[in-house]
């Protein structure tokens, strides 16, 4: 994968490169970032004193000027924990690889990436975001969406409602989206309508995969699909216009999609983990909250238990017969 993580704040001036390229930042050396760190090396690092913290802020399509904002957050965190903090921008795959290879200590990622980080680096999520467009606060809904004039209507139960989709044209957000694929497929499996993701074509008349929320919803708006699966907040700008949103409605929802959050690598000693959690909680305070909101449209952070927060996602993945 030719993904580059750019170091944005802190004393180091190098770049983090993936897929065969080498890291070139202070204290990291020349080992490829994607290379798995031997357990012995990780154990030694866990015992060694930490003199800087590197945080990966994962890209999101609705995030703007993330580079500059991450710099400012890093400065605040650095002041709180009393050591340099480097902010790094990259996609979620890169964030997990950086945690696994000990090129990063912390990442702000989605639930699926958090489970992958747990699997590969024994990292855990300690904080989750709360957003005003999440109906569950630190969880949100996956929704099956149809046109306002669609003959498909909610029935007495989820199974009865979803049974109507047999033979219909379906547009999933993508093959990797949590709310746009994993949770809806998990629901279809749980309701006994399909046996797994490889059997979707036997239930639906046609299945397509978009490259994001907007493309899946546009397929319904243009009549190319009869139903789409997205996050509940995708029915609002910037994903579609307000006028387009009025042409759509939710047919069925699947609750409990875990919000993105702060994952900390297990090699970070417990006292420093506590300092980091407390430092991030400072972003909820009035002096810092406007900056924090501007990152990802999050209102605040709340403490979560890793296992409990991600339990619904783990179940959806198991039902859908998918790996994290």
LODO-31495 format. One record per residue (C-alpha): residue number from 1; x, y, z. Coordinates in steps of 0.001 Angstrom, whole numbers, plus 500000, padded with zeros to 6 digits. Layout:
BEGIN
+------+--------+--------+--------+
! resi !     c1 !     c2 !     c3 !
+------+--------+--------+--------+
!  NUM !      X !      Y !      Z !
...
+------+--------+--------+--------+
//
This chain:
BEGIN
+------+--------+--------+--------+
! resi !     c1 !     c2 !     c3 !
+------+--------+--------+--------+
!    1 ! 500000 ! 500000 ! 500000 !
!    2 ! 501466 ! 503346 ! 499040 !
!    3 ! 500137 ! 505329 ! 501951 !
!    4 ! 502181 ! 508095 ! 503504 !
!    5 ! 501753 ! 509340 ! 507031 !
!    6 ! 502986 ! 512867 ! 507350 !
!    7 ! 504384 ! 514012 ! 510668 !
!    8 ! 502659 ! 517283 ! 511475 !
!    9 ! 503700 ! 518345 ! 514973 !
!   10 ! 506495 ! 517763 ! 517451 !
!   11 ! 510227 ! 517670 ! 517200 !
!   12 ! 510512 ! 515000 ! 514529 !
!   13 ! 510551 ! 516163 ! 510907 !
!   14 ! 510465 ! 512846 ! 509041 !
!   15 ! 507785 ! 511035 ! 507154 !
!   16 ! 506163 ! 507694 ! 507933 !
!   17 ! 505904 ! 505576 ! 504819 !
!   18 ! 504062 ! 502299 ! 504329 !
!   19 ! 504434 ! 499290 ! 502063 !
!   20 ! 508146 ! 498845 ! 501724 !
!   21 ! 509161 ! 502420 ! 502448 !
!   22 ! 511070 ! 503255 ! 505615 !
!   23 ! 510359 ! 505382 ! 508640 !
!   24 ! 512726 ! 508293 ! 509034 !
!   25 ! 511749 ! 509988 ! 512282 !
!   26 ! 513557 ! 510584 ! 515557 !
!   27 ! 513849 ! 507476 ! 517714 !
!   28 ! 512389 ! 505164 ! 515080 !
!   29 ! 515238 ! 504018 ! 512875 !
!   30 ! 515028 ! 502604 ! 509364 !
!   31 ! 512736 ! 499595 ! 509779 !
!   32 ! 509700 ! 499507 ! 507427 !
!   33 ! 506581 ! 500776 ! 509191 !
!   34 ! 504441 ! 497832 ! 508102 !
!   35 ! 506887 ! 495274 ! 509473 !
!   36 ! 505601 ! 493387 ! 512497 !
!   37 ! 507511 ! 494245 ! 515649 !
!   38 ! 508810 ! 491097 ! 517418 !
!   39 ! 507251 ! 490478 ! 520818 !
!   40 ! 510636 ! 490807 ! 522529 !
!   41 ! 511124 ! 494260 ! 520984 !
!   42 ! 507659 ! 495323 ! 522108 !
!   43 ! 508338 ! 494090 ! 525646 !
!   44 ! 511596 ! 496050 ! 525767 !
!   45 ! 509889 ! 499162 ! 524461 !
!   46 ! 507169 ! 498836 ! 527102 !
!   47 ! 509906 ! 498881 ! 529764 !
!   48 ! 511810 ! 501789 ! 528218 !
!   49 ! 510993 ! 505363 ! 529257 !
!   50 ! 508795 ! 507233 ! 526770 !
!   51 ! 510097 ! 510604 ! 525612 !
!   52 ! 507429 ! 511450 ! 523035 !
!   53 ! 503917 ! 510415 ! 521992 !
!   54 ! 502852 ! 510008 ! 518367 !
!   55 ! 499126 ! 510122 ! 517554 !
!   56 ! 497536 ! 509135 ! 514242 !
!   57 ! 494405 ! 511095 ! 513349 !
!   58 ! 492536 ! 509076 ! 510737 !
!   59 ! 491203 ! 510852 ! 507678 !
!   60 ! 487437 ! 511169 ! 507282 !
!   61 ! 485645 ! 512457 ! 504230 !
!   62 ! 483829 ! 515163 ! 506176 !
!   63 ! 487003 ! 516402 ! 507913 !
!   64 ! 488526 ! 519634 ! 506640 !
!   65 ! 491909 ! 521239 ! 507354 !
!   66 ! 492713 ! 518230 ! 509544 !
!   67 ! 496437 ! 518874 ! 509295 !
!   68 ! 496338 ! 522264 ! 510971 !
!   69 ! 493785 ! 521245 ! 513584 !
!   70 ! 495719 ! 518121 ! 514563 !
!   71 ! 498783 ! 520299 ! 515133 !
!   72 ! 496872 ! 522453 ! 517585 !
!   73 ! 495431 ! 519469 ! 519447 !
!   74 ! 498932 ! 517985 ! 519731 !
!   75 ! 500182 ! 521198 ! 521320 !
!   76 ! 497449 ! 521111 ! 523951 !
!   77 ! 498062 ! 517456 ! 524743 !
!   78 ! 501812 ! 518038 ! 524930 !
!   79 ! 501304 ! 520741 ! 527541 !
!   80 ! 499033 ! 518477 ! 529583 !
!   81 ! 501297 ! 515406 ! 529646 !
!   82 ! 504586 ! 517288 ! 529814 !
!   83 ! 506316 ! 515807 ! 526771 !
!   84 ! 506351 ! 516290 ! 522973 !
!   85 ! 503320 ! 515042 ! 521049 !
!   86 ! 503432 ! 514486 ! 517284 !
!   87 ! 500272 ! 514531 ! 515211 !
!   88 ! 500177 ! 512247 ! 512172 !
!   89 ! 497538 ! 512092 ! 509440 !
!   90 ! 496739 ! 508857 ! 507608 !
!   91 ! 494014 ! 506392 ! 506726 !
!   92 ! 492815 ! 503808 ! 509224 !
!   93 ! 494818 ! 500939 ! 507741 !
!   94 ! 497952 ! 503039 ! 508106 !
!   95 ! 497013 ! 503893 ! 511684 !
!   96 ! 496712 ! 500220 ! 512647 !
!   97 ! 499980 ! 499360 ! 510892 !
!   98 ! 501715 ! 502184 ! 512742 !
!   99 ! 500462 ! 500882 ! 516088 !
!  100 ! 501517 ! 497345 ! 515218 !
!  101 ! 504994 ! 498416 ! 514154 !
!  102 ! 505449 ! 500726 ! 517173 !
!  103 ! 505523 ! 503800 ! 514918 !
!  104 ! 502574 ! 505301 ! 516805 !
!  105 ! 501305 ! 505191 ! 520371 !
!  106 ! 497747 ! 506462 ! 519963 !
!  107 ! 495168 ! 506588 ! 517159 !
!  108 ! 491764 ! 508222 ! 516661 !
!  109 ! 489967 ! 505582 ! 514580 !
!  110 ! 486679 ! 503800 ! 513909 !
!  111 ! 485524 ! 500678 ! 515728 !
!  112 ! 486660 ! 498157 ! 513145 !
!  113 ! 490160 ! 499626 ! 513105 !
!  114 ! 490151 ! 499507 ! 516910 !
!  115 ! 489373 ! 495783 ! 516835 !
!  116 ! 492136 ! 495242 ! 514294 !
!  117 ! 494534 ! 497220 ! 516484 !
!  118 ! 493578 ! 495029 ! 519435 !
!  119 ! 494248 ! 491914 ! 517358 !
!  120 ! 497606 ! 493057 ! 515975 !
!  121 ! 498990 ! 495374 ! 518649 !
!  122 ! 496949 ! 494648 ! 521797 !
!  123 ! 495772 ! 498250 ! 521676 !
!  124 ! 492480 ! 499195 ! 523326 !
!  125 ! 489937 ! 501983 ! 522998 !
!  126 ! 489660 ! 504206 ! 526077 !
!  127 ! 487580 ! 507133 ! 524826 !
!  128 ! 484776 ! 507509 ! 522289 !
!  129 ! 483403 ! 510569 ! 520576 !
!  130 ! 479882 ! 511905 ! 521079 !
!  131 ! 478224 ! 513698 ! 518168 !
!  132 ! 474912 ! 515519 ! 517888 !
!  133 ! 474064 ! 513546 ! 514742 !
!  134 ! 474558 ! 510196 ! 516558 !
!  135 ! 471187 ! 509101 ! 517950 !
!  136 ! 472878 ! 507029 ! 520656 !
!  137 ! 475404 ! 509630 ! 521771 !
!  138 ! 478516 ! 507482 ! 521430 !
!  139 ! 476701 ! 505032 ! 519142 !
!  140 ! 474738 ! 505609 ! 515961 !
!  141 ! 472360 ! 503805 ! 513621 !
!  142 ! 472954 ! 501933 ! 510400 !
!  143 ! 469911 ! 502598 ! 508205 !
!  144 ! 468224 ! 501016 ! 505196 !
!  145 ! 467101 ! 503968 ! 503065 !
!  146 ! 464478 ! 504171 ! 500298 !
!  147 ! 462830 ! 506935 ! 498289 !
!  148 ! 459863 ! 508695 ! 499864 !
!  149 ! 457597 ! 507290 ! 497142 !
!  150 ! 458845 ! 503704 ! 497525 !
!  151 ! 456157 ! 501034 ! 498055 !
!  152 ! 458425 ! 499481 ! 500711 !
!  153 ! 457048 ! 500247 ! 504167 !
!  154 ! 457956 ! 499344 ! 507766 !
!  155 ! 456148 ! 496223 ! 508976 !
!  156 ! 455449 ! 494715 ! 512374 !
!  157 ! 458975 ! 493411 ! 512887 !
!  158 ! 462474 ! 493939 ! 511522 !
!  159 ! 462333 ! 490575 ! 509774 !
!  160 ! 459017 ! 491339 ! 508082 !
!  161 ! 460323 ! 494724 ! 506959 !
!  162 ! 463553 ! 493323 ! 505555 !
!  163 ! 461837 ! 490376 ! 503877 !
!  164 ! 460384 ! 492908 ! 501442 !
!  165 ! 463871 ! 493477 ! 500062 !
!  166 ! 464032 ! 490063 ! 498402 !
!  167 ! 464603 ! 490576 ! 494693 !
!  168 ! 465215 ! 494322 ! 495106 !
!  169 ! 468208 ! 496334 ! 493887 !
!  170 ! 470548 ! 497023 ! 496815 !
!  171 ! 473339 ! 499610 ! 497077 !
!  172 ! 475793 ! 499113 ! 499941 !
!  173 ! 478095 ! 501988 ! 500920 !
!  174 ! 481193 ! 499842 ! 500317 !
!  175 ! 482485 ! 496378 ! 501134 !
!  176 ! 484280 ! 497668 ! 504241 !
!  177 ! 481850 ! 500183 ! 505752 !
!  178 ! 480607 ! 499362 ! 509233 !
!  179 ! 477211 ! 501046 ! 509028 !
!  180 ! 476967 ! 500696 ! 505261 !
!  181 ! 477780 ! 496984 ! 505011 !
!  182 ! 478844 ! 495088 ! 508149 !
!  183 ! 475889 ! 496001 ! 510371 !
!  184 ! 473184 ! 495615 ! 507692 !
!  185 ! 474616 ! 492280 ! 506537 !
!  186 ! 474867 ! 491191 ! 510169 !
!  187 ! 471195 ! 492080 ! 510591 !
!  188 ! 470182 ! 490164 ! 507468 !
!  189 ! 472095 ! 487122 ! 508725 !
!  190 ! 470665 ! 487509 ! 512227 !
!  191 ! 467127 ! 487606 ! 510821 !
!  192 ! 467798 ! 484430 ! 508836 !
!  193 ! 467374 ! 486094 ! 505434 !
!  194 ! 470884 ! 485318 ! 504146 !
!  195 ! 473568 ! 482945 ! 505408 !
!  196 ! 476511 ! 485265 ! 504779 !
!  197 ! 477965 ! 488009 ! 502594 !
!  198 ! 478655 ! 485528 ! 499796 !
!  199 ! 474919 ! 484794 ! 499528 !
!  200 ! 473631 ! 488341 ! 499100 !
!  201 ! 473053 ! 487887 ! 495361 !
!  202 ! 470669 ! 485017 ! 496078 !
!  203 ! 468452 ! 487325 ! 498143 !
!  204 ! 468684 ! 490659 ! 496337 !
!  205 ! 467904 ! 491099 ! 492648 !
!  206 ! 471096 ! 493121 ! 492221 !
!  207 ! 473896 ! 494220 ! 494545 !
!  208 ! 476231 ! 497174 ! 494019 !
!  209 ! 478938 ! 498716 ! 496192 !
!  210 ! 479649 ! 502437 ! 496254 !
!  211 ! 482732 ! 504353 ! 497266 !
!  212 ! 481020 ! 506070 ! 500181 !
!  213 ! 477702 ! 507208 ! 501578 !
!  214 ! 477024 ! 509728 ! 498831 !
!  215 ! 477360 ! 507264 ! 495962 !
!  216 ! 475063 ! 504713 ! 497638 !
!  217 ! 472387 ! 507336 ! 498282 !
!  218 ! 472727 ! 508776 ! 494781 !
!  219 ! 472021 ! 505298 ! 493388 !
!  220 ! 468627 ! 505388 ! 495131 !
!  221 ! 467931 ! 508991 ! 494166 !
!  222 ! 468664 ! 508209 ! 490508 !
!  223 ! 466616 ! 505011 ! 490474 !
!  224 ! 469644 ! 502755 ! 490020 !
!  225 ! 468869 ! 501025 ! 493336 !
!  226 ! 465725 ! 500628 ! 495422 !
!  227 ! 467437 ! 500650 ! 498803 !
!  228 ! 470787 ! 501767 ! 500212 !
!  229 ! 472527 ! 501209 ! 503542 !
!  230 ! 474383 ! 504096 ! 505189 !
!  231 ! 474944 ! 505811 ! 508544 !
!  232 ! 472014 ! 507806 ! 509871 !
!  233 ! 473975 ! 511069 ! 509612 !
!  234 ! 474622 ! 510503 ! 505889 !
!  235 ! 471090 ! 511759 ! 505162 !
!  236 ! 472352 ! 515259 ! 505911 !
!  237 ! 474846 ! 517604 ! 504201 !
!  238 ! 477659 ! 517283 ! 503211 !
!  239 ! 476814 ! 513764 ! 502031 !
!  240 ! 473697 ! 514854 ! 500150 !
!  241 ! 471861 ! 518173 ! 499883 !
!  242 ! 468958 ! 519061 ! 502153 !
!  243 ! 466640 ! 518876 ! 499132 !
!  244 ! 467849 ! 515372 ! 498301 !
!  245 ! 467409 ! 514335 ! 501920 !
!  246 ! 463717 ! 515202 ! 501709 !
!  247 ! 463331 ! 512685 ! 498886 !
!  248 ! 464517 ! 509818 ! 501094 !
!  249 ! 463305 ! 508056 ! 504246 !
!  250 ! 464522 ! 505353 ! 506610 !
!  251 ! 462895 ! 501977 ! 506078 !
!  252 ! 464692 ! 500102 ! 508872 !
!  253 ! 467449 ! 500948 ! 511349 !
!  254 ! 470079 ! 498831 ! 513071 !
!  255 ! 471192 ! 500500 ! 516289 !
!  256 ! 474420 ! 500305 ! 518221 !
!  257 ! 477180 ! 501115 ! 515722 !
!  258 ! 480080 ! 502173 ! 517995 !
!  259 ! 481465 ! 505666 ! 517582 !
!  260 ! 485067 ! 506365 ! 516644 !
!  261 ! 487452 ! 506764 ! 519529 !
!  262 ! 490906 ! 507024 ! 521023 !
!  263 ! 492959 ! 503807 ! 520936 !
!  264 ! 496147 ! 503520 ! 522987 !
!  265 ! 498842 ! 500913 ! 522369 !
!  266 ! 499539 ! 498416 ! 525148 !
!  267 ! 503244 ! 499328 ! 525118 !
!  268 ! 502354 ! 502697 ! 526663 !
!  269 ! 502762 ! 502270 ! 530442 !
!  270 ! 499594 ! 502491 ! 532532 !
!  271 ! 500526 ! 505799 ! 534227 !
!  272 ! 501094 ! 507429 ! 530829 !
!  273 ! 497843 ! 505932 ! 529487 !
!  274 ! 496021 ! 507587 ! 532370 !
!  275 ! 497754 ! 510899 ! 531629 !
!  276 ! 496761 ! 510653 ! 527968 !
!  277 ! 493128 ! 509872 ! 528783 !
!  278 ! 492963 ! 512824 ! 531168 !
!  279 ! 494672 ! 515074 ! 528618 !
!  280 ! 492170 ! 514129 ! 525918 !
!  281 ! 489315 ! 514806 ! 528347 !
!  282 ! 490633 ! 518375 ! 528571 !
!  283 ! 489400 ! 518789 ! 524993 !
!  284 ! 485876 ! 518847 ! 526468 !
!  285 ! 486602 ! 522043 ! 528369 !
!  286 ! 485280 ! 525342 ! 526936 !
!  287 ! 488752 ! 526668 ! 526122 !
!  288 ! 489512 ! 523662 ! 523885 !
!  289 ! 486123 ! 522357 ! 522837 !
!  290 ! 485643 ! 524495 ! 519740 !
!  291 ! 488919 ! 523164 ! 518324 !
!  292 ! 487945 ! 519591 ! 519203 !
!  293 ! 484527 ! 519983 ! 517536 !
!  294 ! 486215 ! 521238 ! 514388 !
!  295 ! 488246 ! 518025 ! 513993 !
!  296 ! 485459 ! 515570 ! 513164 !
!  297 ! 482268 ! 517381 ! 514215 !
!  298 ! 482507 ! 515600 ! 517589 !
!  299 ! 480965 ! 517359 ! 520580 !
!  300 ! 483005 ! 515695 ! 523301 !
!  301 ! 484799 ! 512556 ! 524417 !
!  302 ! 483527 ! 510026 ! 526960 !
!  303 ! 485360 ! 507187 ! 528684 !
!  304 ! 484377 ! 503733 ! 527434 !
!  305 ! 485182 ! 500123 ! 528149 !
!  306 ! 486823 ! 498695 ! 525038 !
!  307 ! 485041 ! 495340 ! 525162 !
!  308 ! 481584 ! 496739 ! 525896 !
!  309 ! 481764 ! 499604 ! 523413 !
!  310 ! 482797 ! 497364 ! 520531 !
!  311 ! 480624 ! 494339 ! 521441 !
!  312 ! 477920 ! 495097 ! 518841 !
!  313 ! 480503 ! 495475 ! 516104 !
!  314 ! 482196 ! 492224 ! 517063 !
!  315 ! 478822 ! 490455 ! 516892 !
!  316 ! 477995 ! 492035 ! 513512 !
!  317 ! 481356 ! 490911 ! 512118 !
!  318 ! 480817 ! 487376 ! 513380 !
!  319 ! 477330 ! 487244 ! 511889 !
!  320 ! 478601 ! 488600 ! 508593 !
!  321 ! 481486 ! 486102 ! 508700 !
!  322 ! 484045 ! 488879 ! 508355 !
!  323 ! 487363 ! 489606 ! 510045 !
!  324 ! 487991 ! 492938 ! 511819 !
+------+--------+--------+--------+
//
